[in-house]
Every structure is written in structure tokens, then in C-alpha cells.
């Protein structure tokens, strides 16, 4: 009987778990190592002991175009934990309380989004036409001027497309910050163009907004672990990798754990951030041009503030804020199954690209979020605040600058049996759940091909 190839995967977030599941489907012997007590990487949930409620470390929206992520969640049996907003509807609130909806029309794509833009009341008629023309030009540039897009920032692209300041303020820049987690002056135009192409210029279903009706850990960490273990794999938490040992031929022999244990395997996948990878590589490998270019990558932070109020102040599952520090408000009572029965109303606020705010005290940030809430949603004024919790993810995502495009590596490395996964690996996408799962699948496919097996599905 032929021995199954053994694979060690370092990192238990979306990328590592999706790679592990893909390889388990091909019958490989998988051992997944996660240094934290629980799985999830930079996307997880926990129970706040003070109020006894589940908390996501950050709010994540998916879209119907997340083909790889949705397929992964279906594979592990988590599809029923997702809510699809088939008719994409995003309500944006401007200073002074003016509201406008960007709502997909019941038309085939991409006409459904053209109609949505033409009905978006925050824009004047001429701006709506200009926005649609600008979007079409951006897609043309993606086909015929890709190198120019790859070198450009979003704000520079807006200049080139002749977009008004108002169109930037109420459409382009909120879209950029939400999808790329970066200020438009620093964000890659090429990545924004890819988001636009996949989400808005394809099938109608691609633009559907998708969110989980449970916490992130319940969504994918628990079912992924169960799937891996049912398939004969192993999942180890509290398993911090401190180094990789190489042989003389440019292959990884084993990983060393902090506890002193060593684990050998035939193949390895690193699904941790690039800084963690560089720390566990031997110095000679880390100095190789393939790996040393990772030092050109940097992080962009996200701040997520949670407020529990003594009453409901909003019915919608989420709304966007224009012109405030806080960018998005998510109503957990409308999103999570069973939340409406709780006494405290749970609101989650997101500030993306929050580089200038991470050193501010948590209490000051909570007060800022509450001030923004009261300014944008008057019915919230006077509501009692039962609990506040601020979570700063300083290394939330890769900063999607134009310079990062060339620095992002492919999944195959110069070390013959080491492969890379993670939302920062080059997938052509910003650092999203879809990018993480795509990278996990790419690493699994490349490994399977190297092992002479059928590629993972």
C-alpha cells in the first residue's frame, strides 16, 4: 500500500484551513499547526465575559463573487450559516442625515449595477453618468493598460478618469476603503479595478452581499477542524513554530516547535503573515531574493469598536457613514441568529485604513464612534451605553499599495517542498477572505501537482 504524502501546514486562518481541507479531500495526511489557543488567525470570534456575548474581532462581508470562499464554506458544511442579500443594497448616510441607497436593480448583470448607480441620490445626474463611464474606462485599462494601473494609486486614477470630488466622497473612496483597507492616495488602482470587475461587471449574483449569521469561529473554524479530523488529519493549537530545518538540497525537512518537538513531513505550507515566515526561515533562505522582497510589504490596520446599547436604534443590518471617522455600522441584532432575543443591542463599527488612529486610547476611540453614531443616526441619541469594547488589529491586512503588487510572491517557492498561502500572496485580489482561500487552494493545487497527484478542487 502506497504511503500518503504527509503535509504540515503552519497557520490556522482562512488560508491554512482551506489548504488543509483541499488536501484532505485528496487523501493526504495533514497536520495543521496554530500557535494561538484557538483557530482563526486574523478572523475569529470570542465571548466577551463582561456581557456574555459573542464578538468578532473584525466585521467581514463577503460577496457573491467570492467563488473560492463560498465553495470552501460549502465543503465544510457551513453554507447554511450564510445570509445572501441577493439584491445588493447599501444605505449611505451623509453629514446632516441625508440618506441614499445603492440598490441593485432586477436586471441581468452588469445592467443591474448601472441602474443602481443611476438611482444613487448622493450623486447628481452628470456625476452618475461620469461614474459609469469612468468604471468602463477602468475596465478597459485593465485589459489594455494593466501596467499603468499597477503603478497608479486610486486617487491618481480618479484624477485621470475626471471623477468629481463628490463622486469620490460618496462612492469611490468608501468603496476603496471598504474593499482595500487603505486610503485612496495609497491604495492600488489595479486592485480596485479587479474588485469592480468581479463584483459589479459580471453576473448579477456576483454583487450579492454575503454575511455570516453566526460568529466567525463558528462559521469556519469549528467545521474546518471537524472536517480535517474526520479525514484523518490532525489540528494542533498552542503549536508555535520557531524554525524550519532544511536539508542540503533546498528542501524543508521538519519544523521545530517552541516546546522542543520536531515534526517531519514530505511537504509544507506556510499560511502565516510574511513577517512570521521570515522569522522561521533559516537566514540563508530568508536572504534569497524571492523571500527578501517580502520586506517591502507592510500592514494596514483596522479598528473594530463594539457598543452594547439599552435599546435598538437601527433596523438595517448595516449602513455606511460618509464624512465621519467611523465608516461602517453593523447591527448584530439583524445579522446574527438569536441575537434579537438579547436585552442589549449589539452594534459593531468599523474604521478601515486606521493607521493614524491605532495609538489613540480605546476610550477615546469609543467616544468618537459614539459621537459619529449620534451624528448620523439621531434616534441613537440618549440611548444608554451598557458596554464598549475596542479591538485594534494593527496587522489586519497587507497594505495594498502599488508597490506591493510586485512584492507579493506566488505560492511556489525556491524551496522545493515549501508552498505559501495567505491573503497577501499574489492572487490578483486585495487581502480579503476570498484572497486567503484562493491562496490556500492555489498552494494545495501546486503541492498536489508537485506530489504527482490530481489537483485539489
C-alpha positions as CSV (number, residue, x, y, z in Angstrom):
1,X,0.0,0.0,0.0
2,X,1.4,3.4,-1.0
3,X,2.1,5.8,1.9
4,X,0.1,9.0,1.8
5,X,2.3,12.1,1.5
6,X,2.5,13.9,4.8
7,X,1.9,17.7,4.8
8,X,2.5,20.2,7.6
9,X,0.5,23.4,7.4
10,X,1.6,26.4,9.5
11,X,-1.2,28.7,10.4
12,X,-4.9,28.1,11.2
13,X,-6.7,31.1,9.5
14,X,-8.8,31.0,6.3
15,X,-5.7,30.3,4.1
16,X,-4.3,27.4,6.2
17,X,-7.7,25.8,6.9
18,X,-8.8,26.0,3.3
19,X,-5.5,24.4,2.1
20,X,-5.9,21.7,4.7
21,X,-9.4,20.9,3.7
22,X,-8.4,20.8,0.0
23,X,-5.6,18.4,0.7
24,X,-7.7,16.2,3.0
25,X,-10.1,15.9,0.0
26,X,-7.2,14.4,-1.9
27,X,-6.4,11.9,0.8
28,X,-3.1,13.5,2.0
29,X,-2.0,13.2,5.6
30,X,-2.4,16.7,7.0
31,X,-1.1,18.2,10.3
32,X,-2.1,21.8,10.9
33,X,-0.2,23.9,13.4
34,X,-1.6,27.0,15.0
35,X,0.3,28.9,17.7
36,X,-2.7,30.5,19.3
37,X,-5.1,28.7,21.7
38,X,-7.8,28.8,19.0
39,X,-8.0,28.7,15.3
40,X,-8.9,31.7,13.1
41,X,-5.7,33.7,12.6
42,X,-6.8,37.3,12.0
43,X,-10.5,36.4,11.6
44,X,-12.1,34.8,14.7
45,X,-14.7,35.4,17.4
46,X,-14.8,35.0,21.1
47,X,-17.2,35.5,24.0
48,X,-16.9,38.8,25.9
49,X,-17.0,37.7,29.6
50,X,-18.4,41.0,30.8
51,X,-21.6,40.9,28.8
52,X,-21.6,37.3,27.8
53,X,-22.0,38.0,24.0
54,X,-20.1,36.7,21.0
55,X,-17.7,39.2,19.4
56,X,-16.0,39.1,16.0
57,X,-12.5,40.6,16.2
58,X,-13.5,42.4,13.0
59,X,-16.5,42.6,10.8
60,X,-16.2,40.7,7.5
61,X,-18.6,41.0,4.5
62,X,-18.3,38.6,1.5
63,X,-19.8,38.9,-1.9
64,X,-21.4,36.5,-4.4
65,X,-18.3,36.7,-6.5
66,X,-16.3,35.0,-3.7
67,X,-16.3,31.7,-5.6
68,X,-13.5,30.1,-3.7
69,X,-14.6,31.2,-0.2
70,X,-18.2,30.1,-0.8
71,X,-17.1,26.8,-2.2
72,X,-14.8,26.2,0.8
73,X,-17.7,27.0,3.3
74,X,-20.0,24.7,1.4
75,X,-17.4,21.9,1.6
76,X,-17.1,22.1,5.3
77,X,-20.9,22.2,5.8
78,X,-21.1,25.9,6.7
79,X,-23.2,27.2,3.8
80,X,-26.3,27.3,5.9
81,X,-24.6,29.9,8.2
82,X,-24.6,32.5,5.4
83,X,-27.1,35.1,4.5
84,X,-27.3,36.3,0.9
85,X,-28.6,39.8,0.2
86,X,-29.4,38.9,-3.4
87,X,-30.4,42.5,-4.3
88,X,-27.3,44.3,-3.1
89,X,-28.5,47.2,-1.0
90,X,-26.1,49.6,0.7
91,X,-27.5,52.6,2.5
92,X,-25.1,55.5,2.8
93,X,-25.7,58.3,5.3
94,X,-24.1,61.7,4.7
95,X,-23.5,64.5,7.2
96,X,-26.8,66.1,8.1
97,X,-28.6,62.8,7.9
98,X,-29.2,62.7,4.1
99,X,-29.6,59.1,3.1
100,X,-29.2,57.3,-0.3
101,X,-29.3,53.7,-1.3
102,X,-27.1,52.0,-3.8
103,X,-29.5,49.1,-4.7
104,X,-29.1,46.6,-7.5
105,X,-31.9,46.5,-10.0
106,X,-33.7,43.3,-11.0
107,X,-31.8,43.2,-14.3
108,X,-29.1,40.9,-15.7
109,X,-25.5,42.0,-14.9
110,X,-24.0,44.4,-15.4
111,X,-27.1,46.4,-16.2
112,X,-28.3,45.8,-12.6
113,X,-25.4,47.9,-11.3
114,X,-25.7,50.6,-14.0
115,X,-29.3,51.1,-12.8
116,X,-28.2,51.2,-9.2
117,X,-25.7,54.0,-9.9
118,X,-28.3,55.9,-12.0
119,X,-30.6,55.9,-8.9
120,X,-28.0,56.8,-6.3
121,X,-29.3,60.0,-4.9
122,X,-26.0,61.2,-3.4
123,X,-24.8,61.9,-7.0
124,X,-26.0,64.5,-9.5
125,X,-27.2,63.1,-12.8
126,X,-24.0,64.2,-14.6
127,X,-21.9,62.5,-11.9
128,X,-23.8,59.3,-12.3
129,X,-23.1,59.2,-16.0
130,X,-19.5,60.1,-15.4
131,X,-19.1,57.4,-12.8
132,X,-20.4,54.7,-15.2
133,X,-18.1,56.0,-18.0
134,X,-15.2,56.0,-15.5
135,X,-15.9,52.4,-14.5
136,X,-16.0,51.3,-18.1
137,X,-12.7,53.1,-18.8
138,X,-11.1,51.4,-15.8
139,X,-12.0,48.0,-17.1
140,X,-10.6,48.9,-20.5
141,X,-7.4,50.0,-18.8
142,X,-7.3,46.6,-17.0
143,X,-7.2,44.9,-20.4
144,X,-5.1,47.3,-22.4
145,X,-3.1,49.4,-19.9
146,X,-2.6,47.0,-17.0
147,X,0.9,48.1,-16.2
148,X,-0.3,51.7,-15.9
149,X,-3.0,50.6,-13.4
150,X,-0.5,48.6,-11.4
151,X,1.7,51.7,-10.9
152,X,-1.2,54.0,-10.0
153,X,-3.0,54.9,-6.8
154,X,-6.7,55.1,-6.7
155,X,-6.7,58.9,-6.2
156,X,-4.4,59.3,-9.2
157,X,-6.7,57.1,-11.2
158,X,-9.7,59.3,-10.2
159,X,-7.9,62.3,-11.5
160,X,-7.3,60.6,-14.8
161,X,-10.9,59.5,-15.0
162,X,-12.2,63.0,-14.2
163,X,-14.2,62.0,-11.2
164,X,-15.7,64.8,-9.2
165,X,-14.8,65.3,-5.5
166,X,-18.4,64.5,-4.6
167,X,-18.3,61.2,-6.6
168,X,-15.1,60.3,-4.8
169,X,-16.5,61.2,-1.4
170,X,-19.8,59.3,-1.7
171,X,-18.9,56.3,-3.9
172,X,-15.3,55.7,-5.0
173,X,-13.5,56.3,-1.7
174,X,-15.9,54.4,0.6
175,X,-15.7,51.5,-1.9
176,X,-11.9,51.7,-1.9
177,X,-11.5,51.8,1.9
178,X,-14.1,49.1,2.4
179,X,-12.6,46.6,-0.1
180,X,-8.8,47.5,0.1
181,X,-8.5,48.7,3.7
182,X,-6.4,51.7,2.6
183,X,-6.6,55.4,1.9
184,X,-7.2,56.2,-1.8
185,X,-3.9,58.1,-2.0
186,X,-2.0,54.9,-1.1
187,X,-4.3,52.1,-2.5
188,X,-3.6,50.2,-5.7
189,X,-5.8,51.2,-8.6
190,X,-5.2,47.7,-10.1
191,X,-6.8,46.1,-7.1
192,X,-9.8,48.4,-7.2
193,X,-10.3,47.6,-10.8
194,X,-10.3,43.9,-10.1
195,X,-12.9,44.4,-7.3
196,X,-15.0,46.4,-9.7
197,X,-14.7,43.8,-12.5
198,X,-15.6,40.8,-10.3
199,X,-18.3,42.3,-8.1
200,X,-20.1,44.8,-10.4
201,X,-19.4,43.9,-14.0
202,X,-20.2,40.3,-14.0
203,X,-23.2,38.1,-13.2
204,X,-26.0,39.7,-11.1
205,X,-25.3,37.3,-8.3
206,X,-21.7,38.4,-8.1
207,X,-22.7,41.6,-6.4
208,X,-24.8,40.0,-3.7
209,X,-23.6,40.9,-0.2
210,X,-23.0,37.8,2.0
211,X,-22.5,37.8,5.7
212,X,-22.5,35.1,8.4
213,X,-25.4,34.7,10.9
214,X,-23.0,33.3,13.5
215,X,-19.6,34.4,14.8
216,X,-16.6,33.9,12.6
217,X,-15.2,31.0,14.6
218,X,-18.5,29.1,14.5
219,X,-18.7,29.9,10.8
220,X,-15.5,28.3,9.6
221,X,-13.0,27.3,12.4
222,X,-15.1,24.7,14.2
223,X,-16.4,23.0,11.0
224,X,-13.0,23.1,9.3
225,X,-11.4,21.4,12.3
226,X,-14.1,18.7,12.3
227,X,-13.7,18.1,8.6
228,X,-9.9,17.8,8.9
229,X,-10.1,15.4,11.8
230,X,-12.8,13.3,10.2
231,X,-10.5,12.9,7.2
232,X,-7.7,11.6,9.4
233,X,-5.8,14.8,9.7
234,X,-4.6,16.5,12.9
235,X,-5.1,20.0,14.2
236,X,-2.7,21.3,16.9
237,X,-3.2,24.6,18.7
238,X,-0.7,26.1,21.1
239,X,1.8,24.9,18.5
240,X,4.2,27.8,17.8
241,X,6.7,27.0,15.0
242,X,10.1,28.6,15.8
243,X,12.1,27.4,12.8
244,X,12.3,25.3,9.6
245,X,15.2,22.9,9.2
246,X,16.5,22.4,5.6
247,X,18.5,19.6,4.0
248,X,21.4,20.3,1.8
249,X,19.3,20.2,-1.4
250,X,17.0,23.1,-0.8
251,X,14.1,21.2,0.8
252,X,12.4,21.5,4.2
253,X,13.0,18.5,6.4
254,X,11.0,19.4,9.6
255,X,9.5,22.2,11.7
256,X,10.7,23.0,15.2
257,X,8.1,23.9,17.8
258,X,8.6,26.2,20.8
259,X,8.1,23.2,23.2
260,X,11.1,21.5,21.6
261,X,9.2,19.0,19.5
262,X,10.1,18.5,15.8
263,X,7.6,17.4,13.1
264,X,8.8,16.0,9.8
265,X,6.8,15.9,6.6
266,X,7.1,15.5,2.8
267,X,5.6,18.9,2.1
268,X,5.0,22.1,3.9
269,X,2.7,25.1,3.5
270,X,3.3,28.4,5.3
271,X,-0.1,30.1,5.9
272,X,1.1,32.8,8.2
273,X,1.9,36.5,7.6
274,X,5.2,37.2,5.7
275,X,6.9,38.6,8.8
276,X,6.3,35.3,10.7
277,X,7.5,33.3,7.7
278,X,10.8,35.3,7.5
279,X,11.4,34.7,11.3
280,X,11.2,30.9,11.0
281,X,13.2,30.6,7.8
282,X,16.9,29.9,8.1
283,X,18.9,33.1,7.5
284,X,20.4,31.8,4.2
285,X,16.9,31.2,2.8
286,X,15.5,34.5,4.1
287,X,18.2,36.3,2.3
288,X,17.2,34.7,-1.0
289,X,15.7,37.3,-3.4
290,X,12.4,35.5,-3.5
291,X,11.9,35.8,0.2
292,X,13.8,39.1,0.9
293,X,11.4,41.1,-1.3
294,X,8.8,40.3,1.3
295,X,10.4,43.0,3.5
296,X,8.8,45.6,1.0
297,X,5.3,44.6,2.2
298,X,3.6,46.4,5.1
299,X,0.4,46.2,7.1
300,X,-2.7,48.3,7.1
301,X,-4.7,48.3,10.4
302,X,-8.5,48.1,11.1
303,X,-10.2,49.2,14.3
304,X,-13.5,47.5,15.2
305,X,-15.5,49.1,18.1
306,X,-18.4,47.2,19.7
307,X,-21.1,49.1,21.6
308,X,-24.0,47.5,23.5
309,X,-26.9,49.8,24.0
310,X,-30.0,49.6,26.1
311,X,-32.3,49.8,23.1
312,X,-32.4,49.2,19.4
313,X,-31.5,52.3,17.3
314,X,-31.4,50.9,13.7
315,X,-33.3,48.2,11.8
316,X,-31.0,47.7,8.8
317,X,-28.2,45.0,9.0
318,X,-25.6,47.6,8.1
319,X,-25.2,51.2,6.9
320,X,-22.2,53.3,5.7
321,X,-21.2,56.7,7.1
322,X,-19.8,59.4,4.8
323,X,-17.5,62.1,6.2
324,X,-17.0,60.6,9.7
325,X,-14.2,58.8,11.3
326,X,-16.4,55.7,11.6
327,X,-17.1,54.2,8.1
328,X,-19.5,51.3,8.7
329,X,-22.1,50.3,11.3
330,X,-23.2,46.7,11.5
331,X,-26.3,45.7,13.5
332,X,-25.6,42.4,15.1
333,X,-29.3,42.0,16.1
334,X,-30.2,42.0,12.4
335,X,-27.3,39.8,11.3
336,X,-26.8,37.0,13.9
337,X,-29.3,34.3,14.5
338,X,-30.8,34.6,18.0
339,X,-29.3,38.0,18.8
340,X,-32.7,39.8,18.8
341,X,-33.7,38.0,22.0
342,X,-30.9,39.5,24.0
343,X,-31.6,42.6,26.2
344,X,-28.6,44.6,25.0
345,X,-28.4,45.9,21.4
346,X,-25.0,45.0,19.9
347,X,-23.6,47.4,17.3
348,X,-20.2,46.8,15.6
349,X,-18.4,49.8,14.0
350,X,-15.5,49.6,11.5
351,X,-12.7,52.0,10.8
352,X,-10.5,50.7,8.0
353,X,-7.1,52.1,7.0
354,X,-6.9,53.4,10.5
355,X,-3.1,54.0,10.6
356,X,-3.4,57.4,12.2
357,X,-5.7,56.1,15.0
358,X,-4.2,53.0,16.4
359,X,-2.2,54.8,19.1
360,X,-5.3,56.7,20.4
361,X,-6.7,55.3,23.7
362,X,-9.5,52.9,23.4
363,X,-11.8,55.1,25.5
364,X,-11.2,58.0,23.1
365,X,-12.0,55.8,20.1
366,X,-15.2,54.5,21.7
367,X,-16.3,58.1,22.4
368,X,-15.5,59.0,18.7
369,X,-17.6,56.1,17.5
370,X,-20.5,57.1,19.8
371,X,-20.3,60.7,18.6
372,X,-20.4,59.5,15.0
373,X,-23.4,57.3,15.7
374,X,-25.3,60.1,17.3
375,X,-24.5,62.5,14.5
376,X,-25.6,60.1,11.7
377,X,-28.5,58.3,13.4
378,X,-30.4,60.8,15.6
379,X,-32.6,58.1,17.2
380,X,-29.5,56.8,18.9
381,X,-29.2,60.0,21.0
382,X,-29.9,59.3,24.6
383,X,-29.5,55.5,24.4
384,X,-27.7,54.1,27.3
385,X,-24.3,52.6,26.7
386,X,-24.0,49.3,28.6
387,X,-20.6,48.2,27.4
388,X,-17.9,49.3,24.9
389,X,-15.1,47.2,23.5
390,X,-12.4,48.4,21.1
391,X,-10.3,45.9,19.1
392,X,-7.2,47.2,17.2
393,X,-5.9,44.9,14.5
394,X,-2.7,46.7,13.7
395,X,-1.7,43.9,11.2
396,X,-5.2,43.4,9.8
397,X,-4.2,43.2,6.2
398,X,-1.4,43.8,3.7
399,X,-1.2,47.4,2.7
400,X,-2.4,47.3,-0.9
401,X,-0.1,49.9,-2.3
402,X,1.0,49.9,-5.9
403,X,4.5,48.9,-4.7
404,X,3.1,45.7,-3.1
405,X,2.0,44.3,-6.5
406,X,5.5,43.3,-7.5
407,X,6.5,42.3,-4.0
408,X,3.7,39.8,-3.5
409,X,5.0,36.2,-4.1
410,X,3.5,33.3,-5.9
411,X,2.6,30.2,-3.9
412,X,5.6,28.2,-5.2
413,X,8.9,28.9,-3.5
414,X,12.6,28.2,-4.3
415,X,12.4,25.5,-1.6
416,X,11.2,22.5,-3.5
417,X,8.6,21.3,-0.9
418,X,7.5,24.6,0.7
419,X,4.5,26.5,-0.6
420,X,2.9,29.8,0.5
421,X,-0.7,30.7,1.4
422,X,-2.3,33.8,2.8
423,X,-4.3,36.8,1.7
424,X,-1.0,38.6,1.0
425,X,0.2,36.0,-1.6
426,X,-0.3,37.2,-5.2
427,X,-3.8,36.3,-6.2
428,X,-4.6,39.5,-8.1
429,X,-7.0,40.4,-5.2
430,X,-6.8,42.7,-2.2
431,X,-6.2,41.0,1.2
432,X,-9.7,39.6,1.6
433,X,-11.3,36.3,2.7
434,X,-11.5,35.4,-1.0
435,X,-7.8,36.1,-1.5
436,X,-6.9,34.0,1.6
437,X,-9.0,31.0,0.5
438,X,-7.8,31.3,-3.2
439,X,-4.2,31.3,-2.0
440,X,-4.9,28.3,0.2
441,X,-6.4,26.4,-2.8
442,X,-3.5,27.5,-5.1
443,X,-0.9,26.2,-2.6
444,X,-2.8,22.9,-2.3
445,X,-3.0,22.6,-6.1
446,X,0.6,23.3,-6.5
447,X,1.6,20.9,-3.8
448,X,-0.6,18.2,-5.3
449,X,0.9,18.7,-8.7
450,X,4.4,18.5,-7.2
451,X,3.5,15.3,-5.5
452,X,2.1,13.9,-8.8
453,X,-1.5,13.9,-7.6
454,X,-4.6,15.2,-9.0
455,X,-5.0,18.9,-8.2
456,X,-7.2,19.9,-5.3
457,X,-10.7,21.0,-6.2
